[in-house]
Amino acid sequence: MAIPGWQKEESPFHPGEQAIQARLGERERMETLGRRMIREFLPEQHQQFYAQLSYFLVGTVDAEGNPWASVLVGEPGFISTPSSDAQQQSSADHRTLQIAARPLWSDPLADNLAVGIDIGFLGIELHTRRRNRANGVVSAVTSTGFDVQVSQTFGNCPKYIQARQFDLKTFDPTAAKPVHSLTTFGELERAMIATADTFFIATAFLDESAGIARGVDVSHRGGKPGFVRVDGDTLTVPDFSGNCHFNTFGNIEVNPRAGLLFVDFENGNLLYLTGRAEVIWDGDPEIARYEGAERLFRFYLEQGIRVEGSLPLTWSAPEGSPFLANTGSWGE
């Protein structure tokens, strides 16, 4: 039996997303696809997928309106729905995620987490390249975790994900780690970014004009090592062909701010950044400097946090995405 899609009369896309879809001639097609793919509840396969994860990407916005991308870690099962028996679940159960994990040391999520805030999630398995997304509102916070009432859920394609196997180490999220606050990139931050093949990005549109499609999104970005160019405190990133939802760029269209999370997979260091963001569209000759890029994303650092040895996961060497075969590098 087919799983029902979007049931509301209002569009699942807010004005920013709609504007970019229209700009690229995709508006009508994406409205049809969005109503089929985006749901207001957690399908059973999403519930099962989240329950097997050991890490979960999170997007929130702080009191000053700055988006932050974060990561939660736990034993499989730390993400759940109220009833494990799909036959006995109520409609409310299908819209509830229970997270039994605490933020890692100095993760901005620790300060942002509160009942009533908008929140976004990316469940991703790097080793299988599978990913699903959800956003909603925090409905409860306890000493061991929090609950979320989901408003939108949908799957994403496996493009541009570098496959990595992982092992989870025993850890205490409250154990202190060396923390470095920054408003400009130092040598260590530049090196970490300049060699990255993966980062995560949080954006948001929380204005009332967004209607039912308001919320926080957190997404994955991948490329060949060095696909992020560092110029002073500015980052430039190629954007490749995707699913045309334009959740991230739609948010930036109406709220030009973003939060980035870079992961040092070798040492477990985490680099949280927030700042201004813009999209460089067709017509700019700089786009042609990166083969395969359809447009560019640019980020201007305002503040950041680097935490040493924070991520309690060990990783294998990456297997590059086959979708990157037709992309170049900044050096070329």
Stockholm file with secondary structure:
# STOCKHOLM 1.0

chainA/1-332         MAIPGWQKEESPFHPGEQAIQARLGERERMETLGRRMIREFLPEQHQQFYAQLSYFLVGTVDAEGNPWASVLVGEPGFISTPSSDAQQQSSADHRTLQIAARPLWSDPLADNLAVGIDIGFLGIELHTRRRNRANGVVSAVTSTGFDVQVSQTFGNCPKYIQARQFDLKTFDPTAAKPVHSLTTFGELERAMIATADTFFIATAFLDESAGIARGVDVSHRGGKPGFVRVDGDTLTVPDFSGNCHFNTFGNIEVNPRAGLLFVDFENGNLLYLTGRAEVIWDGDPEIARYEGAERLFRFYLEQGIRVEGSLPLTWSAPEGSPFLANTGSWGE
#=GR chainA/1-332 SS CCCCCCCSSSCSSCHHHHHHHHHTTCHHHHHHHHHHHCBSSCCHHHHHHHHTCSEEEEEEECTTSCEEEEEEECSTTSEECSCSCTTTCCTTGGGEEEECCCCCTTCTHHHHCCTTCEEEEEEEETTTTEEEEEEEEEEEECSSCEEEEEEEEEEECCTTCCBCCEEECCCCTTSCCCEEEESSCCHHHHHHHHTCSEEEEEEEECSGGGGGGCEEEEEEEECSTTCSEEETTEEEEEECCCCSCCHHHHHHHHSCEEEEEEECTTTCCEEEEEEEEEEECTTCGGGGGSTTCSEEEEEEEEEEEEETTCCCEEECCCBCCGGGTTCCCTTC
#=GC SS_cons         CCCCCCCSSSCSSCHHHHHHHHHTTCHHHHHHHHHHHCBSSCCHHHHHHHHTCSEEEEEEECTTSCEEEEEEECSTTSEECSCSCTTTCCTTGGGEEEECCCCCTTCTHHHHCCTTCEEEEEEEETTTTEEEEEEEEEEEECSSCEEEEEEEEEEECCTTCCBCCEEECCCCTTSCCCEEEESSCCHHHHHHHHTCSEEEEEEEECSGGGGGGCEEEEEEEECSTTCSEEETTEEEEEECCCCSCCHHHHHHHHSCEEEEEEECTTTCCEEEEEEEEEEECTTCGGGGGSTTCSEEEEEEEEEEEEETTCCCEEECCCBCCGGGTTCCCTTC
//
